[in-house]
Amino acid sequence: MYGESVELLEAAIAEINAIPDIEFILVAGDLTKDSERYNHDRARELLSRFRKPVFCIPGNHDQPRCPELRPAECLDPHAPSVPASEFPRLYRDFGFTDPSVSAFSCDPSPDVHLVGLCSAKVNDDRGYLDPAILVWLDADLARQRDSRRHTIVMLHHSIIDHVPAESVDPTFSWFHVDNAFDLKAVLHRHNVQLTLTGHLHMQDVTEEDGLYNIVTSSLAGYPHAYRVMTLRDDAIAIESHRIASIPSLPDLQSYSRRFVSDTFVGILTDAFRKPPFSYPQDHAHDVATRLRDWWPSLVSGDAQFTYTAEELGDPVLVAYFNSFSDRPPADNDLVINLRRS
């Protein structure tokens, strides 16, 4: 919902500013549509309205992208994209301290050490961490070895699978960090448990060998969620909130869910008409219509799917779509117990 993105961010700012005891705000990338300079200027102005410090990192949309990834109807042909190398300079008041380094670290509260990593692969929607940044991260975390702080690492792309075979399935692998194994090795070496991401635009929490990857939906897309995290007594409580309405859309949640459902009927119809399915148009549309609530339910978090062969007409389809049912831990509201280094 690009056209409503300013209203949605303004609504989130108003809600979050009204929450007592907020210490800082984290934004996990995609601050613009196609890294237009005027949109970066507007993003910085809006973020400055928060009453507490804001820390952000770039997403795949905050850099030049290949022409085939930039639909003409959403593109400003007169606005050249700001290169990714400029992001640390543009957002020096939002975490970055060295314009030559595509990462930052700081201690935004007495019990938190925060690390922000630029994970967008140049000219690509995929994720990748430069080996030099992994060396920088290793050194930064080593300095925290005797600290009593809990480390939070924020980047844009996923490092643990949130959907089946995410890291290897071409449909989803572009949401992942290509060298996630190397990054996770550094995180495990330094007992990091909490990572925050955004690229999948869904509510999902996944755990792997004691490492949590918490992905949060976009404010500009259903379910328009943000999270409030409270760290106390070596446990972090996570609560999810949704923007219920904006001035132009008082029924935001129902409108947006319907919009996503309608969009995915078209996407799935096109997919079912191609190999390996090769369904006729009418049959493809019929099956897609039966799956219209699948994606909005998935991105809402905590979804359980129970499709049957009678509904979809193909047990292989049933097994595939049901495999996206959520597994523990919970996705929206949960408590994570943390260990000390």
N, C-alpha and C positions, 0 to 999 in steps of 0.2 A: 504494500500500500504506500508506494513512494509519494503520492500526492498528499497523503495525510501524515507523513512522517514527522513534520514539525509539530503538528497538534499532538501527536502521540508522545513525543519526547517532552513537550511542555506539560502534558498531563502527568507523566512519570515524575518530572521534576517537582511539580506541586505536591504530589503524594509523598515522595521521599523526603522532601524538605519538612513535611509535617510530622514525620516519624521521630519520636524522641530518641536521643542517644546514638543517632547515626554518627559514625566517626569518619568514614570515607566512602567513596563511590568508585566502583570498578566497571569499566566499559570494555567488552572483549571484542572490539573491532567492528568493521563495516559502519563507519561514521558517515560515509557518503555513498552515492550510487556508483559513480565512475571517477572518483578522485578529482572532481572539478575544484579548482582553487576557491571559487566563491562558496562552494558547499563546505569546504574545510573551514573557511572563515565563519560561515554561519554555525557550523558545528561547535567551534571553539566558543563562539558567543553564547550559544545555548548552554553548553556545559558549564560556563562560568556562572550561571544562575543558581547552581547548586550551592547550598550554604556551607558545605564541607568540601575538603579536597577531593578532586577527581583524578583518577589514574586510568589511562587508556592505552590500548595498543591497536595497530592497524589490522584490518582484515583484507581479504582478497579484492574487495571493492575499493580499497583505499590506495590503489596503484593503477597504472595503465594496464589494460587487459586487451587480449587479442580481439580483433574486430568481430569474429564470430561469437564472442561472448558478450558483446554489447549490442543488444537489439536496437535497430535504428529508431523505433518508436519511443525508446526510452533514452535516447542519446542526444546530448547537446553538441551538434557538430562544430560549434564555434568555441568550445571549451576544451583546450588540451588538458590531458590528465597530469596531475602532479606526480612525479616519480616517487617510488617507495622510499628512496634515500632521503627525501625531504621530510618525511614524517617526524623523525626525532626532533628536527628543528622547529617544525610547525607546532608541535605539541610539547614544547619544552616546559610549559607551565602545567602539564598534565602527566608528570612522571619522568619524562626523559630529561636527563641532565647533560649528556654528551651528544651533540648532533652527529657525531661520526660513528656512534655505536647503536645498532638496531636492537637495543635491550636496555633495561634499567632495573635498579633495585633500590629499595628504601624501606624504612620502618615507619609505616603510617600510624601505628599505635604501639604501646609498650609490649604487647604480646604477639605482634605480627611482623614477619619479614616478608615483603612483597617483591616478587620478580615479574617483570613484564617482558615478553619475548615477541619479536616480529617473526611470525611463522609463514607469511605469504610468500610463495615461490614467485620469483620475478616473471612477469608476463604469463602467469598461470593461475588457475584457481586452486591448485593443489597446495599442500603445506610442505615446508622444508626448513630445517634449521641449519644454518651455515656452520661448518665445523668449528670456525673461530668463535662463534657464539656459544657453542657447547663447551669449549675450553674456558671462555669467560664465565659461563654459568657454574662450571665445576669449581673454579676459584672463588666465586662469590659465595657459593653454598659452603665451601670449606671454611670460610671465615665465620660462619654461623655455628660451627661445630660445638662450641661451648655456650651458645646462647640459649636462653629459656624461651625464645620466641618460636612460634609455629610458622613455617614457611608456606606461603601461597604462591603458586606459579600460574600466571595468566598468559594465555596465547589464544590464537583464533581457531586453529584447527584441532581436530580430535587426535588423541594419542592412544585411546583404548576404543575397541569396537562398541558402538552404541546400537548398531543394527547388525543383523547376521552377515558375517564375512565382509564387514565394512572396509577393512584395509586391503582386500584383494578383489572384491567385486567391482568391475568398472563403473557400475551404476552409482556406487557410493564412495569409491576409493579416493576421489578428488576432495572429499571432506576431511581426509586424514593427513597427518604428517608423514611424508615418505620415509624419513629416517626416524620414526617414532621409537624404534628399538634402541637407538643410540641415546636419544633424549631420556627415555625411561631408565636406562642404565645409570645415567648421572643422577637422576632423581632418587632412585633406590639406594645409591651409594651414600646419599646424604639424608636418608630417612624422610624424604618429602612425601606427604600423604595427600595434599590437596592441590588439584589443578582445575582451572576454570577455562572454559572454551565457549565459542558461540557459533561457529560456522554451520552447524547442522540445523540451527534455528528450531530446536525442539527442547522440551523439558525432559531431560534424562540424566540420571546419575548411574555411573558404572564403576565397579571396583575390580581391580586386578592385582593380586599379590599385595594387598594393603595400600595400593595407590588408587585414589578416587579421581575420576574425571567428571566434572559437573558442567554440563552444557545447558545453556539457557536460551529460550526462544528470543527472536528479535522483537523489539517493540513495534516494528513496522509490519509484522505478520502474525497471524493467529498462532498461539493464543494471547499475544501481546503481554508477555509476562516479564516480571523482574523478581529477584529474590532478595530477601533480607536474611543475613547470616549473623548469628550471635555466638561469639566465642566466649566460653566461660568454663572454668574448672576442667580444662583439657577435653572439652567436647564442643562441637560446633553444631548449633541448631539452625536448620535451614527452613525458611517459610517462603512459599511462593505466592505472589500477588499478581492479579491481572488488571489491566486497564479496562474498566467496564464501559466507559463512554468517552467521547470527545465531542466538542460543539457541533461538528458537521455530521456526526453519527452517534446519536444517543443510544442506539441499539448496537453498538460496536461488536460485541461478542457474537450475537446471532448473525449479523450481517457478514462478519469476517469468516465465520465457520462455513456459512452457505457459499461464500465466494470461493473458498479453498476447495470445498466439495465439488462445486461445478467445474473448477479448473482441472481437478484431478480426474474427473470423468473424461475430459478431453485428452489428457495426457495418457491415461491408461487405455483409452480406445485406440489411440495411435500405436501404443506399444503392442496391444493384442493383435493388431492387423499385420504386424511384422513377424518374421521368423523369431523364435521357433513355433509361435502360435499360429500365425497366418489365418486368423479368424476372418470370416466375412464381416463386412461393416456392421450389419445389424446385430450379429452375435457379439462382436467386440464391444459395441456400445452397450448391449444388455448386461454383459458381465461387468463392464466398467461401472455401470450405474449401480449394480449390487455392491460394489466396493467404494461407493462415493464417500462413505464416512471413515474409511480406513486411515487415510493420511491425517485428517484433522484429529482423529482419536489418538493416533500414534504420537503426533507432536505435542498433544496435551499432557502426555506422560501417564504412567501407571496403567496403560491400556492392556486389556486381555481380549484376544480375538478367538472366536469360536465358529468360524465359517464352516459350512458343511458342503459335501459334494452335491447335495440337492440344490444349494444356493448357487454355487459357482460352476457346477457341471464338470469339474475336472479335479480329481483328488490331488494332483500335483500342485495345482493352484492353491488348493485348500492348505496343503502342507506348507507352501511357501509363505502365504500371507499370515497364517496363524503363527509362523515361526517368529514373527515380530512382536509377539506378546511379551510384555515387560517381565524382567526377572529382577529379583532383589539386588540392590536396595531400592527403596521407594524413590520416585522421581521428583515429587513436588514438596513434600514436607517430611523431614527426617532429622535424626540426630546422628552425627558421626563422632565416635570416640577416638581421640587422638593419643598417640604415644609420644613420649619425650625422647629426644635424641640420647 
